[in-house]
Amino acid sequence: MAEDISCKRPADGGDPVDIETAIAMIEAGDADDKLCVDLGQKSVAYADGRLGLQGLLQRLRGHRMLTLMAKADGQSGVISMRSGKPGMHPDVASILDALKHDA
């Protein structure tokens, strides 16, 4: 996939890398602002926003999550961040119960 594209920008960052490699490079501090990432289907991403590499990292994580969700076949590919039901303050529970009984 990466061999079909070349990064064309003023300061050419070289050959594009895949999303997983790019995320690992940025997280490890091994990437520079010329990093070129292959998103597939002849699309590339750069650290060209005002947040630089951290902005690119967030965009790549979001792109990866959306791609996984799109590929999920009726099952959620995203794991819940909570291990159980969220806790509710007793006052909030009493207000919701009161609203439920009034309706």
C-alpha positions in Angstrom: 0.0 0.0 0.0 2.7 2.5 1.0 4.7 1.9 -2.2 1.8 3.3 -4.3 2.0 6.8 -2.7 4.7 9.3 -2.3 4.5 12.1 0.2 4.4 15.4 -1.6 4.9 18.4 0.6 7.6 21.1 0.7 9.8 19.2 3.3 9.4 15.7 2.0 9.3 13.2 4.9 10.2 10.2 2.8 8.2 7.1 2.4 4.8 6.9 4.2 4.5 4.5 7.2 1.3 2.7 8.2 -0.9 3.9 11.1 0.3 1.5 13.7 3.9 2.2 13.0 3.3 6.0 13.1 1.4 5.8 16.4 4.2 3.7 17.9 6.8 6.1 16.6 5.1 9.2 18.0 4.4 7.6 21.4 8.0 6.5 21.7 9.3 10.0 20.7 11.0 8.6 17.6 9.0 10.7 15.0 9.7 14.1 13.7 7.3 16.7 12.2 8.0 15.5 8.7 6.3 12.1 9.4 4.1 11.0 6.5 1.4 8.4 7.4 -0.4 6.2 4.9 -4.2 6.1 5.7 -5.0 3.8 2.8 -6.8 4.5 -0.5 -4.0 6.9 -1.5 -4.6 9.2 1.5 -1.8 10.5 3.7 -1.6 12.5 6.9 1.0 14.8 8.3 1.7 16.7 11.5 0.6 19.9 9.8 -1.9 21.2 12.3 -1.1 23.7 15.1 -0.7 20.8 17.6 2.1 19.2 15.5 2.8 15.5 16.3 0.4 15.4 19.2 -2.4 16.5 17.0 -1.4 13.9 14.4 -1.4 11.3 17.1 -4.9 12.1 18.1 -6.1 12.1 14.5 -4.5 8.8 13.9 -6.0 7.2 17.0 -9.4 8.5 16.0 -9.0 7.3 12.4 -8.0 3.8 13.7 -11.0 3.7 16.0 -13.4 4.7 13.3 -11.9 2.2 10.9 -12.3 -0.6 13.5 -15.9 0.4 14.2 -16.7 0.4 10.5 -15.2 -3.0 10.1 -17.2 -4.4 13.0 -19.9 -6.8 11.8 -22.8 -6.0 14.1 -20.6 -6.4 17.2 -19.0 -3.6 19.0 -15.3 -3.5 18.3 -14.8 -0.8 21.0 -14.3 -2.0 24.5 -16.1 -0.1 27.2 -13.9 2.1 29.3 -15.9 1.2 32.4 -15.7 -2.2 34.0 -19.2 -2.0 35.5 -22.2 0.3 35.9 -21.2 3.9 36.7 -21.8 5.0 40.3 -24.6 7.5 40.9 -24.8 9.9 43.8 -27.8 9.1 46.1 -29.3 12.5 45.6 -29.3 12.1 41.8 -30.9 8.7 42.2 -33.7 10.1 44.4 -34.3 12.9 41.9 -34.5 10.5 39.0 -36.8 8.2 41.0 -39.1 11.2 41.8 -39.2 12.2 38.1 -40.0 8.6 37.1 -43.0 8.5 39.5 -44.3 11.8 38.4 -44.4 10.7 34.7 
